[in-house]
Amino acid sequence: MFRIPVLTDVTFALHPGCRVALVGANGSGKSTLLNFMAGELPPMSGTLAGRSLRVCKFDQHFFHTLPPDLTPLEYLGRSGSPVALLRKVLGATGLEGAAHTHSGLVH
């Protein structure tokens, strides 16, 4: 395991409802930072302070595990959540209404 600091002397704030994208070269520590913020990794030093922080990650390899014959709404619907809530979640990602009901299959 590498013990190279990803960040040093950094302070930042995330406000409710904000979205953040981490962009950087492979191996630069993006996933490590998110895993730390999600409480999945302990810090080498320093602390993570704040109220309830919910970190949502979309793994770059997750796409390949999605069933191509299901629409986004069908896939999320397997959770049993109400359709209105699922549409709100999909809309918050920038996916417009018509895309909620189209599968990844190319016809």
N, CA, C and O atoms as a DFTB+ gen file, in Angstrom:
428 C
 N C O
     1  1       0.842      -1.188       0.000
     2  2       0.000       0.000       0.000
     3  2       0.882       1.245       0.000
     4  3       1.846       1.335       0.760
     5  1       0.546       2.190      -0.849
     6  2       1.297       3.429      -0.927
     7  2       0.926       4.328       0.235
     8  3      -0.221       4.312       0.684
     9  1       1.849       5.093       0.720
    10  2       1.606       6.031       1.807
    11  2       2.007       7.436       1.373
    12  3       2.658       8.163       2.124
    13  1       1.621       7.809       0.173
    14  2       1.935       9.133      -0.360
    15  2       0.728      10.036      -0.119
    16  3      -0.382       9.683      -0.518
    17  1       0.913      11.185       0.520
    18  2      -0.229      12.087       0.742
    19  2      -0.859      12.539      -0.568
    20  3      -0.166      12.912      -1.515
    21  1      -2.183      12.499      -0.603
    22  2      -2.913      12.963      -1.777
    23  2      -3.053      14.471      -1.708
    24  3      -2.854      15.161      -2.708
    25  1      -3.395      14.987      -0.539
    26  2      -3.560      16.419      -0.308
    27  2      -2.890      16.790       1.006
    28  3      -2.832      15.984       1.934
    29  1      -2.394      17.994       1.075
    30  2      -1.854      18.508       2.338
    31  2      -2.374      19.922       2.546
    32  3      -2.525      20.689       1.596
    33  1      -2.646      20.254       3.805
    34  2      -3.113      21.592       4.189
    35  2      -4.292      22.077       3.341
    36  3      -4.245      23.170       2.777
    37  1      -5.329      21.278       3.253
    38  2      -6.489      21.607       2.441
    39  2      -7.709      21.768       3.341
    40  3      -7.951      20.964       4.241
    41  1      -8.460      22.815       3.078
    42  2      -9.734      23.036       3.744
    43  2     -10.743      23.410       2.670
    44  3     -10.481      24.281       1.840
    45  1     -11.892      22.755       2.686
    46  2     -12.949      23.124       1.760
    47  2     -14.283      22.769       2.377
    48  3     -14.357      21.994       3.331
    49  1     -15.334      23.342       1.823
    50  2     -16.686      23.097       2.330
    51  2     -17.571      22.613       1.192
    52  3     -17.479      23.081       0.057
    53  1     -18.422      21.670       1.529
    54  2     -19.440      21.195       0.591
    55  2     -20.777      21.526       1.217
    56  3     -21.020      21.229       2.387
    57  1     -21.626      22.131       0.445
    58  2     -22.925      22.564       0.963
    59  2     -24.015      21.603       0.507
    60  3     -23.882      20.968      -0.540
    61  1     -25.101      21.488       1.288
    62  2     -26.181      20.567       0.935
    63  2     -26.661      20.784      -0.505
    64  3     -26.904      21.909      -0.941
    65  1     -26.788      19.674      -1.216
    66  2     -27.286      19.717      -2.580
    67  2     -26.240      19.993      -3.641
    68  3     -26.546      19.946      -4.832
    69  1     -25.012      20.278      -3.236
    70  2     -23.999      20.589      -4.249
    71  2     -23.480      19.301      -4.874
    72  3     -23.561      18.226      -4.279
    73  1     -22.956      19.428      -6.062
    74  2     -22.334      18.313      -6.760
    75  2     -20.905      18.703      -7.057
    76  3     -20.614      19.848      -7.402
    77  1     -20.028      17.748      -6.920
    78  2     -18.615      17.996      -7.157
    79  2     -18.080      16.914      -8.087
    80  3     -18.387      15.734      -7.917
    81  1     -17.294      17.313      -9.051
    82  2     -16.629      16.353      -9.933
    83  2     -15.136      16.420      -9.654
    84  3     -14.552      17.503      -9.610
    85  1     -14.532      15.276      -9.469
    86  2     -13.086      15.207      -9.293
    87  2     -12.478      14.745     -10.605
    88  3     -12.838      13.694     -11.136
    89  1     -11.561      15.532     -11.114
    90  2     -10.940      15.228     -12.392
    91  2      -9.439      15.200     -12.188
    92  3      -8.879      16.088     -11.546
    93  1      -8.793      14.192     -12.726
    94  2      -7.351      14.101     -12.609
    95  2      -6.834      12.861     -13.300
    96  3      -7.604      12.008     -13.742
    97  1      -5.544      12.772     -13.384
    98  2      -4.901      11.630     -14.038
    99  2      -5.136      10.349     -13.239
   100  3      -5.389      10.391     -12.035
   101  1      -5.049       9.216     -13.924
   102  2      -5.153       7.932     -13.241
   103  2      -4.093       7.853     -12.154
   104  3      -2.938       8.223     -12.363
   105  1      -4.505       7.363     -10.990
   106  2      -3.558       7.195      -9.891
   107  2      -3.272       8.448      -9.098
   108  3      -2.394       8.440      -8.235
   109  1      -3.996       9.539      -9.367
   110  2      -3.706      10.794      -8.669
   111  2      -4.411      10.915      -7.321
   112  3      -4.155      11.866      -6.582
   113  1      -5.303       9.961      -6.983
   114  2      -5.914       9.968      -5.659
   115  2      -7.374      10.361      -5.598
   116  3      -7.899      10.600      -4.510
   117  1      -8.045      10.436      -6.737
   118  2      -9.457      10.838      -6.744
   119  2     -10.317       9.851      -5.941
   120  3     -11.081      10.257      -5.065
   121  1     -10.189       8.575      -6.241
   122  2     -10.974       7.562      -5.529
   123  2     -10.584       7.496      -4.062
   124  3     -11.442       7.297      -3.201
   125  1      -9.323       7.659      -3.772
   126  2      -8.866       7.646      -2.383
   127  2      -9.521       8.775      -1.598
   128  3      -9.969       8.567      -0.470
   129  1      -9.581       9.960      -2.181
   130  2     -10.215      11.095      -1.519
   131  2     -11.698      10.816      -1.275
   132  3     -12.198      11.053      -0.175
   133  1     -12.404      10.314      -2.293
   134  2     -13.822      10.009      -2.126
   135  2     -14.039       8.916      -1.082
   136  3     -14.974       8.997      -0.285
   137  1     -13.193       7.909      -1.083
   138  2     -13.317       6.839      -0.089
   139  2     -13.080       7.375       1.320
   140  3     -13.738       6.938       2.264
   141  1     -12.159       8.305       1.474
   142  2     -11.927       8.956       2.760
   143  2     -13.158       9.754       3.175
   144  3     -13.614       9.656       4.314
   145  1     -13.689      10.540       2.253
   146  2     -14.862      11.362       2.567
   147  2     -16.083      10.510       2.899
   148  3     -16.940      10.928       3.678
   149  1     -16.163       9.314       2.309
   150  2     -17.281       8.409       2.569
   151  2     -17.075       7.626       3.862
   152  3     -17.960       6.881       4.284
   153  1     -15.915       7.789       4.490
   154  2     -15.637       7.074       5.733
   155  2     -15.161       5.655       5.504
   156  3     -15.116       4.861       6.443
   157  1     -14.801       5.321       4.268
   158  2     -14.346       3.973       3.943
   159  2     -12.851       3.785       4.148
   160  3     -12.371       2.652       4.203
   161  1     -12.117       4.870       4.261
   162  2     -10.675       4.831       4.511
   163  2     -10.338       5.807       5.636
   164  3     -10.904       6.899       5.697
   165  1      -9.430       5.428       6.516
   166  2      -9.003       6.369       7.551
   167  2      -7.996       7.367       6.961
   168  3      -7.276       7.030       6.022
   169  1      -7.941       8.576       7.497
   170  2      -6.954       9.543       7.003
   171  2      -5.551       9.170       7.478
   172  3      -5.381       8.578       8.544
   173  1      -4.561       9.523       6.680
   174  2      -3.181       9.355       7.127
   175  2      -2.906      10.352       8.238
   176  3      -2.148      10.079       9.169
   177  1      -3.532      11.508       8.122
   178  2      -3.478      12.542       9.156
   179  2      -4.654      13.464       8.890
   180  3      -5.279      13.392       7.831
   181  1      -4.954      14.321       9.839
   182  2      -6.055      15.257       9.659
   183  2      -7.388      14.644      10.001
   184  3      -7.464      13.525      10.510
   185  1      -8.433      15.382       9.719
   186  2      -9.779      14.930      10.065
   187  2     -10.771      15.316       8.977
   188  3     -10.506      16.165       8.126
   189  1     -11.904      14.670       9.037
   190  2     -13.042      15.027       8.210
   191  2     -14.105      15.495       9.182
   192  3     -14.626      14.709       9.973
   193  1     -14.419      16.764       9.119
   194  2     -15.379      17.335      10.066
   195  2     -16.626      17.757       9.323
   196  3     -16.570      18.141       8.155
   197  1     -17.728      17.684       9.995
   198  2     -18.955      18.161       9.387
   199  2     -20.149      17.364       9.839
   200  3     -20.045      16.354      10.535
   201  1     -21.266      17.854       9.419
   202  2     -22.502      17.148       9.708
   203  2     -22.646      15.991       8.742
   204  3     -21.697      15.647       8.037
   205  1     -23.787      15.407       8.702
   206  2     -23.972      14.219       7.876
   207  2     -23.609      14.497       6.420
   208  3     -24.237      15.321       5.755
   209  1     -22.612      13.813       5.952
   210  2     -22.131      13.948       4.583
   211  2     -22.456      12.661       3.848
   212  3     -22.075      11.576       4.287
   213  1     -23.153      12.778       2.740
   214  2     -23.473      11.608       1.932
   215  2     -22.657      11.686       0.651
   216  3     -22.820      12.603      -0.155
   217  1     -21.796      10.730       0.483
   218  2     -20.950      10.694      -0.697
   219  2     -21.483       9.618      -1.629
   220  3     -21.616       8.459      -1.237
   221  1     -21.786      10.002      -2.860
   222  2     -22.250       9.059      -3.871
   223  2     -21.174       8.961      -4.935
   224  3     -20.713       9.967      -5.474
   225  1     -20.787       7.744      -5.221
   226  2     -19.731       7.524      -6.204
   227  2     -20.278       6.697      -7.349
   228  3     -21.078       5.783      -7.146
   229  1     -19.847       7.022      -8.539
   230  2     -20.183       6.231      -9.716
   231  2     -18.878       5.661     -10.234
   232  3     -18.078       6.365     -10.852
   233  1     -18.673       4.393      -9.980
   234  2     -17.440       3.730     -10.387
   235  2     -17.368       3.670     -11.907
   236  3     -18.357       3.364     -12.573
   237  1     -16.214       3.958     -12.439
   238  2     -16.050       3.997     -13.889
   239  2     -16.304       2.645     -14.553
   240  3     -16.584       2.593     -15.751
   241  1     -16.213       1.554     -13.798
   242  2     -16.425       0.229     -14.359
   243  2     -17.855      -0.272     -14.147
   244  3     -18.217      -1.336     -14.648
   245  1     -18.671       0.489     -13.408
   246  2     -20.035       0.090     -13.095
   247  2     -20.877      -0.034     -14.361
   248  3     -21.742      -0.905     -14.450
   249  1     -20.628       0.825     -15.328
   250  2     -21.393       0.833     -16.576
   251  2     -21.435      -0.553     -17.216
   252  3     -22.461      -0.959     -17.762
   253  1     -20.333      -1.268     -17.147
   254  2     -20.235      -2.571     -17.804
   255  2     -21.058      -3.649     -17.099
   256  3     -21.268      -4.726     -17.657
   257  1     -21.523      -3.372     -15.886
   258  2     -22.327      -4.347     -15.153
   259  2     -23.820      -4.087     -15.290
   260  3     -24.631      -4.892     -14.831
   261  1     -24.193      -2.977     -15.913
   262  2     -25.610      -2.655     -16.075
   263  2     -26.241      -3.544     -17.145
   264  3     -25.652      -3.748     -18.207
   265  1     -27.434      -4.074     -16.874
   266  2     -28.107      -4.881     -17.897
   267  2     -28.590      -3.990     -19.033
   268  3     -29.401      -3.095     -18.794
   269  1     -28.124      -4.199     -20.254
   270  2     -28.460      -3.302     -21.368
   271  2     -29.923      -3.344     -21.784
   272  3     -30.394      -2.446     -22.483
   273  1     -30.655      -4.387     -21.359
   274  2     -32.051      -4.498     -21.766
   275  2     -33.003      -3.764     -20.827
   276  3     -34.203      -3.710     -21.094
   277  1     -32.491      -3.194     -19.727
   278  2     -33.340      -2.445     -18.795
   279  2     -33.180      -0.949     -19.012
   280  3     -32.084      -0.468     -19.298
   281  1     -34.269      -0.225     -18.875
   282  2     -34.201       1.237     -18.933
   283  2     -33.677       1.722     -17.579
   284  3     -33.703       0.962     -16.611
   285  1     -33.205       2.963     -17.488
   286  2     -32.783       3.482     -16.187
   287  2     -33.896       3.377     -15.143
   288  3     -33.637       3.037     -13.989
   289  1     -35.118       3.666     -15.546
   290  2     -36.245       3.605     -14.615
   291  2     -36.506       2.170     -14.149
   292  3     -36.786       1.943     -12.972
   293  1     -36.418       1.209     -15.058
   294  2     -36.614      -0.196     -14.687
   295  2     -35.509      -0.673     -13.749
   296  3     -35.768      -1.375     -12.772
   297  1     -34.269      -0.282     -14.061
   298  2     -33.136      -0.704     -13.233
   299  2     -33.283      -0.169     -11.810
   300  3     -33.162      -0.923     -10.844
   301  1     -33.540       1.117     -11.684
   302  2     -33.700       1.699     -10.346
   303  2     -34.978       1.216      -9.680
   304  3     -35.048       1.145      -8.453
   305  1     -35.984       0.885     -10.470
   306  2     -37.255       0.426      -9.933
   307  2     -37.155      -0.881      -9.171
   308  3     -38.042      -1.212      -8.385
   309  1     -36.083      -1.627      -9.397
   310  2     -35.891      -2.880      -8.665
   311  2     -35.714      -2.635      -7.174
   312  3     -35.828      -3.563      -6.373
   313  1     -35.436      -1.388      -6.796
   314  2     -35.267      -1.048      -5.375
   315  2     -36.599      -0.981      -4.647
   316  3     -36.641      -1.022      -3.417
   317  1     -37.698      -0.877      -5.411
   318  2     -39.015      -0.775      -4.798
   319  2     -39.407       0.652      -4.452
   320  3     -40.465       0.876      -3.864
   321  1     -38.573       1.616      -4.808
   322  2     -38.873       3.025      -4.531
   323  2     -39.980       3.514      -5.456
   324  3     -40.140       2.990      -6.558
   325  1     -40.750       4.517      -5.018
   326  2     -41.815       5.067      -5.864
   327  2     -41.256       5.655      -7.165
   328  3     -40.175       6.244      -7.176
   329  1     -41.998       5.489      -8.245
   330  2     -41.574       5.956      -9.564
   331  2     -41.299       7.460      -9.553
   332  3     -40.346       7.917     -10.185
   333  1     -42.125       8.233      -8.841
   334  2     -41.920       9.687      -8.798
   335  2     -40.553      10.023      -8.199
   336  3     -39.870      10.927      -8.682
   337  1     -40.154       9.306      -7.159
   338  2     -38.849       9.538      -6.542
   339  2     -37.731       9.150      -7.505
   340  3     -36.737       9.866      -7.630
   341  1     -37.895       8.023      -8.181
   342  2     -36.877       7.581      -9.135
   343  2     -36.707       8.584     -10.269
   344  3     -35.584       8.865     -10.690
   345  1     -37.814       9.123     -10.761
   346  2     -37.727      10.131     -11.829
   347  2     -37.022      11.393     -11.328
   348  3     -36.273      12.031     -12.068
   349  1     -37.266      11.742     -10.073
   350  2     -36.598      12.914      -9.481
   351  2     -35.086      12.669      -9.408
   352  3     -34.293      13.556      -9.724
   353  1     -34.700      11.474      -8.995
   354  2     -33.274      11.123      -8.914
   355  2     -32.644      11.159     -10.300
   356  3     -31.571      11.736     -10.481
   357  1     -33.305      10.547     -11.278
   358  2     -32.767      10.548     -12.640
   359  2     -32.688      11.963     -13.206
   360  3     -31.724      12.311     -13.888
   361  1     -33.699      12.772     -12.921
   362  2     -33.678      14.157     -13.386
   363  2     -32.555      14.963     -12.767
   364  3     -31.977      15.834     -13.417
   365  1     -32.242      14.671     -11.498
   366  2     -31.165      15.392     -10.804
   367  2     -29.800      15.089     -11.407
   368  3     -28.860      15.865     -11.238
   369  1     -29.688      13.968     -12.108
   370  2     -28.417      13.628     -12.749
   371  2     -28.268      14.294     -14.110
   372  3     -27.212      14.229     -14.739
   373  1     -29.350      14.937     -14.554
   374  2     -29.318      15.580     -15.869
   375  2     -29.940      14.724     -16.952
   376  3     -30.002      15.133     -18.111
   377  1     -30.403      13.537     -16.582
   378  2     -31.045      12.651     -17.544
   379  2     -32.485      13.102     -17.731
   380  3     -33.276      13.063     -16.789
   381  1     -32.823      13.521     -18.922
   382  2     -34.158      14.064     -19.182
   383  2     -35.201      12.968     -19.274
   384  3     -34.876      11.800     -19.490
   385  1     -36.460      13.354     -19.107
   386  2     -37.579      12.429     -19.018
   387  2     -37.627      11.320     -20.043
   388  3     -37.835      10.164     -19.675
   389  1     -37.441      11.627     -21.318
   390  2     -37.528      10.597     -22.358
   391  2     -36.446       9.534     -22.187
   392  3     -36.661       8.373     -22.538
   393  1     -35.302       9.912     -21.660
   394  2     -34.198       8.962     -21.476
   395  2     -34.451       8.000     -20.328
   396  3     -33.769       6.980     -20.230
   397  1     -35.406       8.292     -19.458
   398  2     -35.707       7.419     -18.330
   399  2     -36.255       6.076     -18.802
   400  3     -36.118       5.069     -18.107
   401  1     -36.873       6.059     -19.978
   402  2     -37.568       4.861     -20.436
   403  2     -36.977       4.263     -21.702
   404  3     -37.657       3.513     -22.402
   405  1     -35.729       4.579     -22.008
   406  2     -35.048       3.979     -23.150
   407  2     -33.897       3.125     -22.624
   408  3     -33.119       3.569     -21.780
   409  1     -33.797       1.895     -23.132
   410  2     -32.731       1.003     -22.694
   411  2     -31.436       1.365     -23.393
   412  3     -31.410       2.192     -24.305
   413  1     -30.362       0.730     -22.947
   414  2     -29.062       0.954     -23.552
   415  2     -28.849       0.162     -24.828
   416  3     -27.805       0.274     -25.469
   417  1     -29.843      -0.643     -25.197
   418  2     -29.713      -1.439     -26.400
   419  2     -29.809      -0.567     -27.645
   420  3     -30.616       0.361     -27.697
   421  1     -29.005      -0.858     -28.622
   422  2     -29.059      -0.168     -29.895
   423  2     -29.997      -0.955     -30.795
   424  3     -29.795      -2.149     -31.015
   425  1     -31.006      -0.300     -31.309
   426  2     -32.007      -0.992     -32.145
   427  2     -31.678      -0.804     -33.599
   428  3     -32.395      -1.305     -34.465
